[in-house]
Amino acid sequence: MGDASEKANRAASNAASATRSPALRVLARAGFVFIGLVHILIGVIALQVAGGQGGEADQTGAIGTVASKPGGVFLLWAGAAACAALALWMVSEAFFEARAQSESKKKLQKAGTAAGKAVVFGVLAFTFGVFATGGSKSSSQSATDFTARLMAAPAGVVLLVAVGLAIIGAGAYYAYKGFTRDFMEDLQNPGNARTAVEWIGSIGYIAKGVVLAVVGVLVIAAAVTADPSKSTGLDGGLKTLGSQPYGTVLLAVIAAGLVCYGVYSMARARYGKF
């Protein structure tokens, strides 16, 4: 029985090593560079919206901006590959790193967190790929369509409220990490850059937490009012902030915070634990 357990652990270790090849490690780090680029562009677009200009301040707006630049197709394919590698890295985290935890609760928590990140990064890789092949995809319309389909399902309203609460919870988690600076645990020692990374990351995490919370509120509002058009994703969340009293200033501050999150993500590409 002991030999069987030892062989199983050795097989898992070998599988982990295979998925953590040097090439995958480099691509996974590059994934955080592209995530940073997307957030910086979202922040810039949001600043333009705050200044009275138009724009779609979400992933598709940011990736569409990349697509419109010289060499954009190359960057899109690179982004798709890098984010896919990062998603695969997180899958390996979910399956193998959780084995290092002795408590079942910690195993589930670590595996669930890594799996959730893998899904997010996988969706971003898919979006890069859609634009690279000449397509386009509106995140706001996708959010509205998803809300409408879910609303039409049995117990759809209850499910939508649950989704909204989950997104609000994710926003609270991001804000918590920003205030406590727990995100520094994801990094190796940044050395002389530590203070700058802490401040930039803290501002970025709090800003992203606020936006996610607003997105969750919009999902719940859509469920309660039976109006799927109120669920408009990140772009709608940012523009909702901009429509509030002193909204222009608030939106500009949050936009700057998203830029900070993008810069932190790029720092994570350099100092992250891989």
Wavefront OBJ file of the C-alpha trace (Angstrom):
o trace
v 0.000 0.000 0.000
v 2.901 2.306 0.900
v 4.635 1.502 -2.403
v 1.450 2.336 -4.295
v 1.148 5.680 -2.503
v 4.801 6.455 -3.187
v 4.384 5.624 -6.862
v 1.284 7.828 -7.066
v 3.134 10.747 -5.500
v 6.092 10.187 -7.821
v 3.749 10.137 -10.825
v 2.143 13.381 -9.659
v 5.568 14.940 -9.176
v 6.635 13.888 -12.668
v 3.425 15.300 -14.116
v 4.004 18.566 -12.267
v 7.540 18.792 -13.640
v 6.281 18.185 -17.167
v 3.712 20.971 -16.930
v 6.292 23.322 -15.412
v 8.833 23.241 -18.209
v 11.120 26.270 -18.643
v 9.247 27.271 -21.809
v 5.889 27.190 -20.040
v 7.375 29.146 -17.141
v 8.547 31.915 -19.483
v 5.195 32.043 -21.294
v 3.293 32.099 -18.011
v 5.333 35.089 -16.851
v 4.574 36.766 -20.182
v 0.896 36.145 -19.454
v 1.066 38.592 -16.560
v 2.654 41.148 -18.904
v -0.370 40.940 -21.203
v -2.782 41.021 -18.263
v -0.998 44.170 -17.156
v -1.251 45.651 -20.637
v -5.000 44.948 -20.778
v -5.623 46.623 -17.418
v -3.504 49.642 -18.324
v -5.461 50.080 -21.550
v -8.780 49.664 -19.703
v -7.656 52.358 -17.310
v -6.655 54.664 -20.161
v -9.992 54.139 -21.930
v -11.820 54.801 -18.651
v -9.866 58.042 -18.274
v -10.975 58.998 -21.784
v -14.588 58.238 -20.823
v -14.183 60.402 -17.719
v -12.942 63.178 -19.999
v -16.091 62.997 -22.121
v -14.801 60.751 -24.908
v -16.315 57.447 -25.947
v -14.852 53.998 -25.655
v -15.461 50.519 -24.312
v -13.608 50.299 -21.003
v -13.272 46.547 -20.687
v -11.215 43.645 -22.004
v -12.600 43.780 -25.519
v -12.043 47.528 -25.748
v -8.458 47.106 -24.577
v -7.720 44.149 -26.870
v -9.408 45.958 -29.769
v -6.982 48.827 -29.182
v -4.074 46.401 -29.432
v -5.534 44.944 -32.639
v -5.676 48.383 -34.269
v -1.968 49.063 -33.813
v 0.854 48.166 -36.236
v 1.914 44.608 -35.515
v -1.300 44.142 -33.575
v -2.009 40.666 -34.942
v 1.385 39.446 -33.756
v 0.730 40.885 -30.290
v -2.734 39.298 -30.214
v -1.378 35.838 -30.971
v 1.407 36.350 -28.434
v -1.184 37.400 -25.858
v -3.336 34.359 -26.620
v -0.367 32.004 -26.210
v 0.905 33.691 -23.049
v -2.485 33.791 -21.320
v -3.179 30.180 -22.323
v 0.173 29.185 -20.794
v -0.708 31.083 -17.622
v -4.071 29.293 -17.500
v -2.286 25.948 -17.868
v 0.118 26.956 -15.115
v -2.820 27.649 -12.817
v -4.321 24.266 -13.700
v -1.078 22.656 -12.543
v -1.321 24.751 -9.361
v -4.841 23.446 -8.772
v -3.892 19.792 -9.268
v -0.405 19.587 -7.830
v 0.270 22.423 -5.414
v -2.865 21.577 -3.429
v -1.272 18.198 -2.661
v 1.263 19.985 -0.485
v -1.490 21.079 1.917
v -2.188 18.721 4.820
v -5.643 20.059 5.688
v -8.602 19.278 3.416
v -9.965 22.804 3.775
v -6.682 24.318 2.598
v -6.470 21.818 -0.258
v -9.919 22.833 -1.520
v -9.228 26.534 -1.022
v -5.919 26.466 -2.893
v -7.252 24.249 -5.666
v -10.434 26.330 -6.050
v -8.556 29.619 -6.197
v -6.086 28.329 -8.779
v -8.868 26.772 -10.872
v -10.821 30.035 -10.835
v -7.761 31.933 -12.045
v -7.229 29.336 -14.763
v -10.756 29.991 -16.059
v -10.248 33.778 -16.047
v -6.917 33.539 -17.864
v -8.340 30.996 -20.285
v -11.202 33.338 -21.200
v -8.706 36.148 -21.766
v -6.625 33.876 -24.003
v -9.774 33.022 -25.980
v -10.610 36.723 -26.374
v -7.116 37.450 -27.681
v -7.563 34.558 -30.121
v -10.952 35.830 -31.342
v -9.461 39.210 -32.217
v -6.338 37.616 -33.728
v -8.522 35.711 -36.214
v -10.293 38.908 -37.256
v -13.335 38.579 -35.048
v -14.605 40.825 -32.302
v -16.643 40.329 -29.199
v -18.404 42.896 -27.029
v -17.986 42.068 -23.349
v -20.954 44.255 -22.430
v -23.252 42.521 -24.910
v -21.932 39.121 -23.850
v -22.712 39.945 -20.214
v -26.221 41.050 -21.154
v -26.826 37.935 -23.287
v -25.542 35.651 -20.533
v -27.811 37.372 -18.015
v -30.829 36.976 -20.298
v -30.158 33.258 -20.849
v -29.642 32.602 -17.169
v -32.752 34.610 -16.277
v -34.823 32.413 -18.595
v -33.631 29.236 -16.893
v -35.477 27.584 -13.986
v -34.609 29.470 -10.784
v -32.672 31.831 -13.032
v -33.269 34.885 -10.867
v -31.921 33.083 -7.816
v -28.870 31.971 -9.791
v -28.269 35.515 -11.036
v -28.427 36.904 -7.516
v -25.949 34.224 -6.464
v -23.636 35.195 -9.349
v -23.924 38.848 -8.396
v -23.123 38.111 -4.766
v -20.135 35.998 -5.853
v -18.789 38.870 -7.962
v -19.296 41.279 -5.060
v -17.456 38.774 -2.857
v -14.601 38.688 -5.357
v -14.506 42.480 -5.287
v -14.377 42.466 -1.485
v -11.555 39.918 -1.653
v -9.547 42.114 -4.030
v -10.117 45.158 -1.826
v -9.103 43.151 1.248
v -5.884 42.059 -0.426
v -5.233 45.660 -1.372
v -5.731 46.998 2.150
v -3.772 44.195 3.843
v -1.207 43.878 1.032
v -1.557 40.106 1.134
v -0.829 40.107 -2.605
v 2.854 40.457 -1.731
v 2.774 36.763 -0.782
v 2.481 36.003 -4.504
v 5.886 37.580 -5.109
v 9.485 36.794 -4.419
v 11.403 39.554 -2.666
v 11.309 42.575 -5.048
v 14.342 44.077 -3.342
v 14.644 47.842 -3.745
v 11.361 47.903 -5.685
v 9.384 46.520 -2.731
v 7.904 49.814 -1.502
v 6.833 50.892 -4.983
v 5.326 47.486 -5.761
v 3.419 47.484 -2.457
v 1.876 50.905 -3.053
v 1.059 50.310 -6.709
v -0.372 46.865 -5.988
v -2.424 48.116 -3.035
v -4.017 50.906 -5.076
v -4.606 48.563 -7.993
v -6.229 45.802 -5.969
v -8.557 48.228 -4.184
v -9.591 49.865 -7.475
v -10.298 46.502 -9.099
v -12.251 45.431 -6.023
v -14.483 48.503 -6.254
v -15.210 47.900 -9.936
v -16.004 44.213 -9.416
v -18.382 45.098 -6.597
v -20.229 47.523 -8.881
v -20.434 44.865 -11.606
v -21.945 42.450 -9.067
v -24.506 45.041 -7.983
v -25.526 45.539 -11.631
v -26.048 41.785 -12.051
v -28.308 41.719 -8.989
v -30.167 44.813 -10.235
v -30.778 43.051 -13.554
v -32.140 40.005 -11.712
v -34.425 41.987 -9.397
v -35.845 44.189 -12.156
v -35.957 41.386 -14.768
v -33.973 43.666 -17.100
v -30.894 41.908 -18.562
v -29.719 45.150 -20.180
v -28.653 46.424 -16.748
v -25.946 43.763 -16.573
v -23.243 45.266 -18.778
v -20.011 43.915 -17.349
v -16.887 45.906 -16.590
v -17.620 48.677 -19.094
v -21.077 49.195 -17.605
v -19.679 49.117 -14.089
v -17.150 51.841 -14.838
v -19.698 54.000 -16.634
v -22.122 53.543 -13.757
v -19.458 54.955 -11.446
v -19.022 57.862 -13.858
v -22.742 58.658 -13.739
v -22.775 59.149 -9.955
v -22.415 62.508 -8.170
v -18.781 63.561 -8.605
v -18.633 60.570 -10.929
v -16.067 62.097 -13.266
v -13.570 62.418 -10.447
v -14.466 58.973 -9.063
v -14.104 57.346 -12.465
v -10.754 59.045 -13.046
v -9.471 57.800 -9.670
v -10.631 54.222 -10.330
v -9.178 54.371 -13.851
v -5.816 55.418 -12.425
v -6.121 52.536 -9.967
v -6.675 50.058 -12.806
v -3.528 51.384 -14.463
v -1.739 50.709 -11.159
v -3.106 47.150 -11.183
v -1.724 46.724 -14.683
v 1.706 47.937 -13.601
v 1.603 45.580 -10.608
v 0.723 42.671 -12.933
v 3.796 43.451 -15.002
v 5.858 43.546 -11.813
v 4.412 40.134 -10.975
v 5.728 38.858 -14.285
v 9.195 39.748 -12.988
v 8.908 38.917 -9.292
v 6.110 36.338 -9.179
v 6.637 32.886 -7.678
v 6.966 30.462 -10.580
l 1 2 3 4 5 6 7 8 9 10 11 12 13 14 15 16 17 18 19 20 21 22 23 24 25 26 27 28 29 30 31 32 33 34 35 36 37 38 39 40 41 42 43 44 45 46 47 48 49 50 51 52 53 54 55 56 57 58 59 60 61 62 63 64 65 66 67 68 69 70 71 72 73 74 75 76 77 78 79 80 81 82 83 84 85 86 87 88 89 90 91 92 93 94 95 96 97 98 99 100 101 102 103 104 105 106 107 108 109 110 111 112 113 114 115 116 117 118 119 120 121 122 123 124 125 126 127 128 129 130 131 132 133 134 135 136 137 138 139 140 141 142 143 144 145 146 147 148 149 150 151 152 153 154 155 156 157 158 159 160 161 162 163 164 165 166 167 168 169 170 171 172 173 174 175 176 177 178 179 180 181 182 183 184 185 186 187 188 189 190 191 192 193 194 195 196 197 198 199 200 201 202 203 204 205 206 207 208 209 210 211 212 213 214 215 216 217 218 219 220 221 222 223 224 225 226 227 228 229 230 231 232 233 234 235 236 237 238 239 240 241 242 243 244 245 246 247 248 249 250 251 252 253 254 255 256 257 258 259 260 261 262 263 264 265 266 267 268 269 270 271 272 273 274
